[in-house]
Amino acid sequence: MATTLAASALFPSANLINGSWSSEGDGTFNTVVDKYHGTELVRIPHGSEAQMEEAIAAAYASREVLRKMSAGERSAKLEALAALIAKNELELAQLIVQEGGKPIGYAKTEIARCITTVRTAAAEALRFGGEVTPLDFGAGVGKTAFTKRFPIGVIAAITPFNFPLNLVLHKVAPAMAVGCPVVLKPAPQAPLSSLVLGRFLEEIGWPKGAFSVLMASVPVSEKLVKDDRVAMLSFTGSDKVGWHLKNICGKKKLALELGGNASVIVDEGVDLTATAKSVAMGANLYAGQTCISTQRIYVVKSAFAEFRDLLVKEFNALKAGDPNDPAVTVGPIIDKTHFQRISTWVEEAVNGGAQVLAGGKPVDAGRNVYAATLLTGTKNSMKVSCAEVFGPVTIIEKVDDFAEAIACVNDSTYGLQAGVFTPSIAHMKMAHDELEVGGIIMNNVPGFRIDSMPYGGIKDSGLGREGVKYAMEEMSEPRLLVY
């Protein structure tokens, strides 16, 4: 399968720069491999500084073309894009399995979400607008005022490997809907879906230069981030890189979707069997390589022992291995470096007194597959608790009551999403009032996300909100008219 897809006309081994595909660059290459088999899929050239300049200049020049495009035309282009994704959904899912190591069932879910994201943007393009501003009092008597929203300009988009198409579309689709050109630098581990997107945008007739996608070294990527012609940086990735980019990006607008060590609270009175199934999947789907994967679990003491035992059973039942197998939940870690880091963090926790309840070891070290791992007896200073594991590692700890569980969740530098399992309306209200996170998911895991909802975090988890309409607001600015 790797040879077939790598040779497919679905994507080129080149960068899309100002409407042209270039197989040349700075002389170095980014090699993309099948994450389970380790075979080479394709080598993509790293774009040169001159090519990045061309991409930025083309995007900047295309602003007027997009601004004059009607909302109806932008919406129609997005509908055409959604249709192309739907037409190629199986091959796209297989590509995501290969370049990202994502289990095939989850990859198919990602493509379904992509279609929803783009169609939502198509609908929002038709209804997105400003507001009437009340002025008819005091010095404003007799005056009328309203705002109209205008595209902010060039968007620099930098995206991660774990949702190699849908997280790209969470930047590109809203930009298309409001009329902003985009220069995209995708994740080096999984850039092929972004190249496919470039092909699709060509096919639907998106204006030349309004979308470029290129691999680039760190210095060349930082040129994109720093350039004054870029109006906004939209970055999804690690907190370390995100805050660095904030420091160097200058005066431009910024949206940062960063990491987390998402928590679940399990209150007394819930269906513990059903909750254990949900939490086990939420902690280990795609080997825990999502920023809202369940990493920390706090269970009130009356339910702790029963829930712990049920959860161990669910962890042990999860299948790890080949992501092409529909029964697999835990596929390979994205690369050897992260696989070794996860192993080291678990070893450090165990050496510090933590107890392994499930997993705690590789399943297939040669293919970077690590077992679904559940630890207890951890300390908050341990990396498996205080840092973002981004792997199939979860801690479970007992707390005296719901209030202590909230305090434990908040005892973190991160604040993205949290899941709260409780039958109590009072505890639901308490969680909403007191949890220091961007989103609280009731009776579900923190990994729940609908593509239209406002999504984002606080503290080290980022700035701003995604979700199509909310990203469109970030990518536009209101202009007031008074008469």
N, C-alpha and C positions, 0 to 999 in steps of 0.2 A: 504493500500500500504506500509506503514512504516514497518509493521510486515513482509510482503513478502520480501521486499528488505533486511531488516536487517538479515533475516534468509537465504538469498541467498548465494549460494556457490561462487558468484562473488567476494566477498572479505571476508577475515578472520578477526576476532577480535584479531589480534596478530601483532607483529612487525616482519619484515623480516630482519634477521641479518646473514650475511655470508652464505646465501643460505638456512637458516632454519627459519621456523616460530616459534616464541616464544610467548606463552601466559602468560609468567611470566615477572616480571620486578622489580622495586624498592618497590613494595607493594602499590603504588598509581595508580590511573587510570584516564584516560581522557574519559569523557562521551560525546558522540556525540548525539545531539538531532535534531529532525525534526524542522527546524527553523520556520515553520508556526504553526504546531500543538503542538509543545513542547514535543512530545513523545520521549522517549529514543530509539535511533537506536542501539547503541552498546557501550560497554566500552572497551577501549584499554589500556593495561598497559603502564605506563611510563617506558622506558628503564632505566636500572641501569648504573652506571658509567662503570662497567665491560662490559656490553653489548655494550656501545658506543665504548669502547676500542677494543672490538672484531670486530665491524663494521669498524672502522678506519684501524685496522691492516689488515683485509681481503681486504679492498679496496687498501691499499698500496701494498699488495702482488700481487694483480691482475693486476698491471700496465704492467708487462712484457707480460702477456697473451694478453691484449688488444693491446699493441704496435705491437705484431707480427701478429695480425689479419689483413688481407688484407682490403683495402678500399672496395673492392667488397663484402667481407663477412659482413663488418659493414653495408654497404648499404642494403644488402639483409635482415639482421636482422631488420633494420628499416622499410623496406617495409612489413615484416611480422608483425611488431608491428602495423603499420597503418591498415593492414587488420583486425587485432583483434579488434582494436578500432571501425572500420567501422561495423564489425559483431555485436558488442554489443552497437551500438550508442544509441538506444532508452533507454536501461536500464541504461547506463551511464548518459544520460541526466536526467532521473528521479532521479538518485542518487544525481546529482548536485542540483536539485530542493530541495531535502530533506535536504542534509547536508549544503547547502549554501543559501537556500531560494531564489534561482535565478528563475525568471519566466521561464516557460517551453520553450517558444520560444527562449529566449536568451540562455538557457542551450543547446538547440539543435544547436544553432549557435556556441557555444563553442566547442562542439564535432566535428562539421565540421571543425572548425579552428584547432583542435588537429590533425585531419587527415592531413590537409595541412602542419602543422608544421613538423610532422614526415616525410611526403613524401618529403618535401623540404630538410630536413636533409639527407635523403637517397640520393637525387640527389647531394647535396653539398659534400657528402663524396667521390663521384667519381671524382669531379673536383677541390677539394680543394688542394692547393699546394703553393709552394714558387714562387720566381721570379728570373729572370736573372739579375745580378747586373753588370752594365757597368764598366769595369776596364781598357779597352784597350787604355790607354793614360798615359803620364807621367811615373811614376815608375811601372805602371801596364801594360805596353805594352807587348802584347803577352800572357797575363793572361786571364783566364775565371773564372767567379764566379757565383754561384747561391745559393739560399737558399732553404732548405727543411724544412717543418714545422713538429714539433713533439709534441705529447700530453704533456701537462704540468704536469699532475699527478692527484692526488685525488682532486675532487671537493666537497666542502661542500655546499649543497644547502638548503636554508631556504626559504620557500614559504608562501604566504598569502592565505586567505580563498576565495577571490573573484573570482578567476579563478582556482579552485582547481585541475584541470587537465592540462589546457593549459599553465598556468604559470609554472607548474612543468615541462612540456615538453619543455618549452623554455630554461630550464637548462639541462634536461636529454638528449633530442634528440641531441643537438649540442655536448654534451660530448660523447655520443655514436658514433657520426659521426667522431670525431677526435681520439677516443680511450682513453677517460678518465673515470676512475671509479668514482662513485658518492655515497656519503652518504647523504640521504635526511631526513630533519626534516620538515614535513608538518605543516600547520596551525592546531592548536588544534580544532578550530571550524569545520573544514571540511577536515579531513585527509583521508577519505575513498577512494576517487579517487586515491590517491597515493598508497594505499594498493592494489587496483585493478591493478595499473600499475606494482607493484611488481609481482603480479600473471601473468600478461601478459609477463613480461620479463623472468620469469621462463619458460613459455610455448614456447617462441621463442628460448630458449636455450642460453640466455645471460650468460656469464661465472659466476660461483658461486663467490660471494664476490665482484663482480664488481658493484653491486647495492644493497644497504641496505636502508631500510626506517623504521624509528622508531620515535615514540613519545618520548619526553624527557622533563624533567624539565629544567628550565633556567640554573642551574649550570651544568647539564650534557650536554646541548646544547652548553654552552660556552666552554666546553672541546673540542667539535668538532671544534669550531671557533679558538681556541688557538693552537691546535695541530700542531706541525711543520711538520708532515707527510702530512698534507693537503696543497696542492699547491695553491688553490684558494678558496675564499669564494664568492658565488653568492647568494645575498640576495635581496628579494623583500618584502617590507613592509613599516612600518612607518619611517619617517626621524629620530625620536628620537632613535629608536632601531638601525637603520642602522648606524648612526654615532657613537653610543656606540660600536657596533661590530667592526667598523673600528679602534677604539682606542685600542681594545684588541686583534686584530687578528694577530699582529706581522708583519712579512715581506712578507706574502703571497700576491698574486694578489687579487684584489678586484673588484667586480661589484656590485654596489648598485642601485637598481631601487626603488626609494622612492616616497614620496607623492607629491601632488600639489594642487593648487587651480585654475585650468585651466580656461582661459578666452576666450571669444568670442568678436570680434569687429564686429559691424554691421555698414557698411558705407551707405551713401546715394546712391540711384540708384539700389539697389538690390531688388529682388522679396521678399517683406517682408512677404507675406503669407507663401510661401514655407520655408523661413528662420525660421519663428516662429515654424513651425512644426518640422523642423530639430533640432532646439535648445531645444525645450521642451523635445523631446525624448533624446537628448544628455545630458540633465541635470538630467533626472529622471529614465532612464532605470536602472533596478536592484537597484532602490531606491538610485541612485547616488553613489553606493558603488564601484566606480572605481577611480583610481588616475587621470584619464584624463576626468572625468565627468565635464561637464560645470558648473562652480560655480560662475564666475563673467562675466557679460555682460556689454559692453560699447557701447552705441549707439550714433551716431552723432545727434545733436539736431534737424536737419530737419526731421529725420526719427523717433525720439524717441517716440512721443505720439502714432503714429499709430502702431509702432512695439510693444510697451508696451501693448496696448490693445489686439492686436492679440495674444501675448504671454500669457497673462492672460487667454484668451479663451482656448488656447491649454493646459495650465496647468490644468485648471478646467475640461477638457475633459478626462484627463488621469485616467485610472482605477487603483485603489489600492486594495490589498487584497491577496487572495490565489494565490501563484505562480504556482499552477497546472492549473489555468484558463488561456487559451491562450490569453484572452483579457487583462490580467493584465500586466501593465508596472511596477508599484511600489509595490514590495513585501515587506516582513518583513526586518527590520534592523537585523543585524546578531545576536545581543544579547541585553539584557535589559540595560546593562551599556551604550552601544553606543546610544540606543534609548533615554535614559534619558539625555545623553550629548547633543544630537541634540536638544531636547526640551529646554534644559537650554540655549543653544547658541541662539536660536530663541527668547526666552523670554528676554535675555540680550539685544539683538539688538533692540527689540521693546521698551524696557524700556529706551534705549538710544536714541530713536527718529526715528527708522526705521519704515516704513509703510508696513503692510502685504497686498500684492496685490492678493495673492492666497494661500490657505492652511494655514500654520502657526499653525497646531494643529494635534494631533493624529487622525488617522482613526479608529484604533483598538489597544488600548494600551496593551491589554492582549496578543496580538500576535505581538507586536512591529512594527506595521504598522503606518508610519507617512505620512501625506499628502504631495503631491508635493507642495513645498512652494516657493513663489516668493516675495522677499523683495526689497524695494527701499528706498532711503533716508538714506543709510548706511554710516558709516565712516570707513575708512581703518583700524582703530584700533580695530574694532569689529571682534570677532572671525569668524563670518560668512563670513568675507572678507579676513582677513589676515592669518587665519589658514585653515587647510584642514577639511571641514565639513564631508566628506565621508558619505553623506546622501542626501536626496532629497530637498536640500535647495540651492537656487540661488539668487544672487542679480543682479539688473539691474539699471544702472545709465546713466545719460545723460552727454555727453561731447561736447565741442564746435566743435571739428574737429578731423580728423583722427590722427593727430600728438598727440593730447591730449589722445586719446584712447591708443596709443602705450605707452605713458608715464604711464598711469594707469595700463596697463598690467605689465609693468616692475617694478612697485612699489610693489614688492613682494619678499619675501625670496625664493620663488619657481621659477622654470623655466622648466617645463616639455614640454607641448605642448600648442598651442593656435590655435583657429579657426578664420579665417578672411573672412568675407563676403564682397566682394567689386567687382564692375565691372571694376575697374581701374587697368591697368597694372602698372602704376606708384606707386599706393598704395601697390600693391603686392610686388614690388621691395623694397619699403620702409619698409614693414613689414619684409621681409627677411633680410634686412640689419640691422634693429634696434631692433626687438623683441628679448628679452633675454630668449630664450627657446630652447629646444632641437629639436623641430619640429614645423613647421607652416603648417596648413592644410587649403588650400584655398577653400573658398565657401563650407565649411563643418565644423562640430564640432570638437573640439580637441580630442574627443573620438575615432576618426577614427584611426584604426591600421590594417595594413597588416602584417602578421607574418614574412615576409622576410625582411621588411624594417628596417633600423637602428633606434632603439627606445631607448630613454633615455633622461635624463635631465641634467640641470646645476644648480648651486647654491645649495639650500637644497634639490633639487629633485634627486640628485644622482651623480654617477660616472660610466663611461663606457656606452656601448651600447649593447642591445640585438637585436634580429632578427637573424635568424639561422646562416648565414655566419659570422656575426659580433661577435656573441657569440663564434663561433668556433675559430676565431682569438684570442679572449681573452683567450681561453682554450688551446692554442697551442703557441709554440715559434719557431722562425726561427733559423736554424743552417746554418751557412755560410760555403761553400766549395770553396776554391780558388786553381786553378791548372794551 
